[in-house]
Amino acid sequence: MVLIVTQPDRPSGRGRSVRAGPIKRYARDAEIPFIQPEDVNGRSGLRRIREASPDLLLVIAFGQKIGPRLLALPRHGAINLHGSLLPKYRGAAPINWAVIEGETETGVTMIRMVDRMDAGDILGQRVAAIGPNETAGELHDRLSRLGARLVTEAVRDMVLDELEPRHQNETQVTLAPRLKKSDGLVDWRRPATAVHNQIRGTTPWPGAYVYLPKGSGKEGVRLVIGRTVIPDGSAPKEKPGTVVRCDDEGIDVATGDGAVRILEVTPAGKRRMSVADFVHGHSVRPGTRLSGARTKAGAKS
């Protein structure tokens, strides 16, 4: 028997309405039995999975820890697809942190699950380059397709008894903790490459953001930065966070050792838009300070 286990429906979107997720919708369309336990290791979740008599558990981005009693249920154990080249970037946000840390390549890893986070034997890996301007969201979508192929190959080789597991090198472990909203707050004092990588790595969530001066004595307006590049040319001699160039091609902002060019933004309460659309309706010009914290216009940031 095939059984899909997915997370309970959660509020989403601006209206925070409760909607079925894509896995649940797929299960319904394909007429595959599914459950949505709040705690997959609880009595109800364990009972339903035990009744399915699984040969194998395949876990992909499930979002709950799989406990030892559940791991022991399937005849062939449990395997997990992870979005990094393990042992690097163990944790909840491997794709984001690979981009934030400026990696030029990453990949997907299939592991046999054990009762330690992302620490099981490696069953297969596939490598992928990271583009210099690629966002975490774009990389996620590309790795999902690569991961689907790896899952198919790993399950096939498991059936044929052709897998060759290998231990992870514990001396090479790095961590990729779950992102917080505050991880998107831009610090312009950092080098241009670090700022650019942070913006890429936090797109689409939690989103890289700054505060735009709204007017004399008024609080700044939150501005989410959607896409950036590092422009050619000499480093501007301005305080970090200062707009040094602004036109339809982009907004260049001074950093600790250069500049970052903003190409797309999402103003508070608005849709995502190009800089060409944004600058026509907002008072942004050379000399404007984009704050790394919510401050009064004209205050230090």
C-alpha positions as CSV (number, residue, x, y, z in Angstrom):
1,M,0.0,0.0,0.0
2,V,1.2,3.5,-0.9
3,L,0.6,6.2,1.8
4,I,1.5,9.9,1.5
5,V,2.3,11.7,4.7
6,T,2.2,15.5,4.5
7,Q,1.9,18.5,6.8
8,P,-1.5,19.8,8.0
9,D,-3.1,22.6,6.1
10,R,-1.6,26.0,7.1
11,P,-2.6,29.6,6.6
12,S,-0.9,31.2,3.6
13,G,-0.9,34.2,1.4
14,R,-1.8,37.8,2.4
15,G,-5.2,36.8,3.6
16,R,-3.8,34.0,5.7
17,S,-6.5,31.7,4.6
18,V,-6.1,27.9,5.2
19,R,-5.3,26.2,1.9
20,A,-4.4,22.6,0.9
21,G,-0.7,22.3,0.0
22,P,0.6,20.9,-3.3
23,I,1.3,17.4,-1.8
24,K,-2.2,17.1,-0.5
25,R,-3.6,18.3,-3.9
26,Y,-1.5,15.8,-5.7
27,A,-2.6,12.9,-3.4
28,R,-6.3,13.8,-4.0
29,D,-5.9,14.1,-7.8
30,A,-4.0,10.8,-8.0
31,E,-6.4,9.1,-5.5
32,I,-3.6,8.1,-3.2
33,P,-4.4,7.7,0.5
34,F,-2.8,10.4,2.7
35,I,-2.6,11.6,6.3
36,Q,-1.7,15.0,7.8
37,P,-0.5,14.4,11.4
38,E,0.4,17.3,13.6
39,D,3.0,15.0,15.1
40,V,4.1,12.2,12.8
41,N,5.7,10.4,15.8
42,G,2.5,10.5,17.8
43,R,0.2,7.5,18.4
44,S,-2.2,8.2,15.6
45,G,0.5,8.9,13.0
46,L,2.5,5.8,13.9
47,R,-0.7,3.6,13.8
48,R,-1.7,4.8,10.4
49,I,1.8,4.3,9.0
50,R,2.1,0.9,10.6
51,E,-1.2,-0.2,9.1
52,A,0.2,0.7,5.6
53,S,3.0,-2.0,6.2
54,P,5.6,0.2,4.4
55,D,8.6,-1.4,2.7
56,L,10.4,1.9,2.6
57,L,10.0,5.5,3.9
58,L,11.0,8.2,1.5
59,V,11.3,11.6,3.3
60,I,11.7,14.9,1.4
61,A,11.5,18.3,3.1
62,F,8.9,17.0,5.6
63,G,9.6,19.5,8.3
64,Q,9.2,17.2,11.3
65,K,11.8,15.0,13.0
66,I,11.3,11.3,12.2
67,G,11.7,9.5,15.5
68,P,13.3,6.1,16.1
69,R,10.0,4.1,16.4
70,L,9.0,5.4,13.0
71,L,12.4,4.8,11.4
72,A,12.2,1.1,12.6
73,L,8.9,0.4,10.9
74,P,9.8,-0.1,7.2
75,R,11.4,-3.3,6.0
76,H,14.0,-1.5,4.1
77,G,14.4,1.5,6.5
78,A,14.0,5.2,5.7
79,I,15.8,7.3,3.2
80,N,16.0,11.1,2.9
81,L,16.7,13.5,0.0
82,H,18.7,16.5,1.3
83,G,19.5,19.7,-0.6
84,S,23.2,19.9,-0.2
85,L,26.4,17.9,-0.7
86,L,26.5,16.3,2.8
87,P,28.2,16.5,5.2
88,K,28.1,20.2,4.3
89,Y,25.0,22.2,5.3
90,R,23.2,19.8,7.6
91,G,19.9,21.3,8.8
92,A,16.7,23.0,7.7
93,A,17.9,25.5,5.2
94,P,20.8,24.0,3.2
95,I,20.0,25.7,-0.1
96,N,19.8,29.1,1.5
97,W,23.0,28.9,3.4
98,A,25.0,27.6,0.4
99,V,24.0,30.7,-1.5
100,I,24.5,33.0,1.5
101,E,28.0,31.6,2.1
102,G,28.9,32.2,-1.5
103,E,29.3,28.6,-2.6
104,T,29.8,28.1,-6.3
105,E,28.4,24.5,-6.3
106,T,26.1,22.4,-4.3
107,G,23.8,19.5,-5.0
108,V,21.5,16.8,-3.6
109,T,22.3,13.9,-1.4
110,M,20.3,10.7,-0.7
111,I,21.0,9.3,2.8
112,R,19.8,6.4,4.9
113,M,18.1,8.0,7.9
114,V,19.3,7.6,11.4
115,D,18.3,9.2,14.7
116,R,20.7,12.1,14.2
117,M,20.0,15.1,11.9
118,D,21.2,14.4,8.4
119,A,24.0,12.1,9.6
120,G,23.2,8.8,7.9
121,D,25.2,7.0,5.3
122,I,25.3,8.5,1.8
123,L,23.5,6.5,-0.8
124,G,24.0,8.8,-3.7
125,Q,24.9,12.4,-4.7
126,R,24.5,14.7,-7.6
127,V,26.4,18.0,-8.0
128,A,25.1,21.3,-9.4
129,A,26.8,24.6,-10.1
130,I,25.3,27.8,-8.5
131,G,25.0,30.7,-10.8
132,P,26.5,34.0,-9.6
133,N,23.2,35.8,-9.6
134,E,20.9,32.8,-8.9
135,T,18.5,33.1,-5.9
136,A,17.8,30.4,-3.4
137,G,14.3,30.0,-4.8
138,E,15.6,29.4,-8.3
139,L,18.3,27.0,-7.1
140,H,15.6,25.1,-5.1
141,D,13.5,24.5,-8.2
142,R,16.5,23.3,-10.2
143,L,17.7,21.0,-7.4
144,S,14.2,19.6,-7.0
145,R,14.4,18.3,-10.6
146,L,17.9,16.9,-10.0
147,G,16.6,15.3,-6.8
148,A,13.7,13.6,-8.5
149,R,16.1,11.8,-10.7
150,L,18.4,10.8,-7.8
151,V,15.4,9.4,-5.9
152,T,14.4,7.2,-8.8
153,E,17.9,5.9,-9.2
154,A,18.4,5.3,-5.5
155,V,15.2,3.3,-5.1
156,R,15.9,1.3,-8.2
157,D,19.5,0.5,-7.0
158,M,18.1,-0.4,-3.6
159,V,15.7,-3.0,-5.1
160,L,18.6,-4.4,-7.2
161,D,20.9,-4.4,-4.1
162,E,23.3,-2.2,-6.0
163,L,23.7,0.6,-3.5
164,E,27.1,1.3,-2.0
165,P,26.6,3.3,1.2
166,R,29.5,5.4,2.5
167,H,29.9,7.1,5.8
168,Q,29.9,10.9,6.1
169,N,33.1,12.6,7.1
170,E,32.3,14.2,10.5
171,T,35.2,16.5,10.3
172,Q,33.6,18.3,7.3
173,V,30.2,18.9,8.8
174,T,28.8,22.4,8.5
175,L,25.3,23.5,9.7
176,A,22.4,25.2,7.9
177,P,19.9,26.3,10.7
178,R,16.4,27.4,9.9
179,L,16.2,31.0,8.7
180,K,14.6,33.7,10.7
181,K,13.0,36.9,9.4
182,S,15.8,38.9,10.8
183,D,18.3,37.0,8.6
184,G,17.0,39.1,5.7
185,L,17.9,42.5,7.2
186,V,20.7,43.9,5.0
187,D,23.8,45.3,6.6
188,W,25.4,47.6,3.9
189,R,28.6,47.8,5.9
190,R,29.5,44.3,4.7
191,P,31.4,43.6,1.4
192,A,29.4,43.9,-1.8
193,T,29.7,40.1,-2.5
194,A,28.4,39.3,1.0
195,V,25.4,41.6,0.7
196,H,24.7,40.2,-2.8
197,N,24.9,36.6,-1.5
198,Q,22.6,37.4,1.4
199,I,20.0,38.9,-0.8
200,R,20.1,35.9,-3.2
201,G,20.1,33.4,-0.3
202,T,17.1,34.9,1.4
203,T,15.0,35.2,-1.7
204,P,12.1,34.3,-1.7
205,W,12.0,33.8,2.1
206,P,12.4,35.5,4.4
207,G,13.2,38.2,1.9
208,A,16.1,40.6,2.1
209,Y,14.9,44.0,3.3
210,V,15.9,47.5,4.2
211,Y,13.9,50.7,5.2
212,L,13.3,53.5,2.8
213,P,13.1,57.1,4.1
214,K,9.5,58.2,3.8
215,G,9.8,61.8,4.7
216,S,11.1,64.2,7.4
217,G,10.3,62.9,10.8
218,K,8.4,59.8,9.6
219,E,9.4,56.2,10.0
220,G,10.9,54.4,7.0
221,V,9.0,52.1,4.7
222,R,10.0,48.5,4.5
223,L,11.4,47.6,1.1
224,V,12.1,44.0,0.1
225,I,15.0,43.5,-2.4
226,G,14.2,40.8,-5.0
227,R,17.2,40.7,-7.3
228,T,20.6,42.2,-7.4
229,V,23.9,42.1,-9.4
230,I,27.3,43.5,-8.6
231,P,28.0,46.4,-11.1
232,D,31.3,46.9,-12.9
233,G,33.3,50.0,-12.1
234,S,35.2,51.6,-9.3
235,A,34.1,51.5,-5.7
236,P,31.9,54.5,-4.7
237,K,33.2,56.8,-2.0
238,E,30.0,57.0,0.0
239,K,28.8,55.8,3.3
240,P,27.4,52.2,3.2
241,G,23.7,52.3,2.4
242,T,23.8,55.4,0.3
243,V,22.3,55.4,-3.2
244,V,25.0,56.4,-5.6
245,R,23.1,55.8,-8.9
246,C,19.5,55.5,-9.7
247,D,17.8,55.1,-13.1
248,D,15.7,52.6,-15.0
249,E,18.6,50.2,-15.1
250,G,19.0,49.8,-11.4
251,I,19.7,51.4,-8.0
252,D,23.4,51.2,-7.0
253,V,23.9,51.2,-3.3
254,A,27.3,51.7,-1.6
255,T,28.5,48.8,0.6
256,G,31.6,48.3,2.8
257,D,33.9,47.8,-0.2
258,G,31.9,48.5,-3.4
259,A,28.3,48.6,-4.5
260,V,25.3,46.4,-5.2
261,R,22.8,47.1,-8.0
262,I,19.2,46.5,-7.1
263,L,17.1,45.3,-10.1
264,E,13.8,44.3,-8.5
265,V,12.0,45.3,-5.3
266,T,8.7,44.8,-3.4
267,P,7.6,47.9,-1.5
268,A,5.4,47.3,1.6
269,G,1.9,46.3,0.6
270,K,2.8,46.3,-3.2
271,R,3.6,43.7,-5.8
272,R,7.1,42.8,-6.9
273,M,8.3,45.2,-9.6
274,S,11.3,46.3,-11.6
275,V,13.4,49.2,-10.5
276,A,12.2,51.0,-13.6
277,D,8.7,50.9,-12.3
278,F,9.7,51.6,-8.7
279,V,11.8,54.8,-9.2
280,H,9.0,56.5,-11.2
281,G,6.7,56.4,-8.1
282,H,9.1,56.9,-5.3
283,S,11.5,59.6,-4.2
284,V,14.8,57.7,-4.5
285,R,17.8,59.5,-5.8
286,P,21.6,59.6,-5.4
287,G,22.2,60.5,-1.7
288,T,19.2,58.6,-0.4
289,R,20.1,56.4,2.5
290,L,18.6,52.9,2.6
291,S,18.6,52.0,6.3
292,G,19.5,48.6,7.7
293,A,17.2,49.2,10.6
294,R,13.9,50.9,11.2
295,T,14.9,54.5,11.9
296,K,13.6,58.0,11.6
297,A,14.5,59.6,8.3
298,G,17.8,61.4,8.7
299,A,18.9,59.3,11.7
300,K,22.0,57.3,11.7
301,S,21.8,53.7,10.6
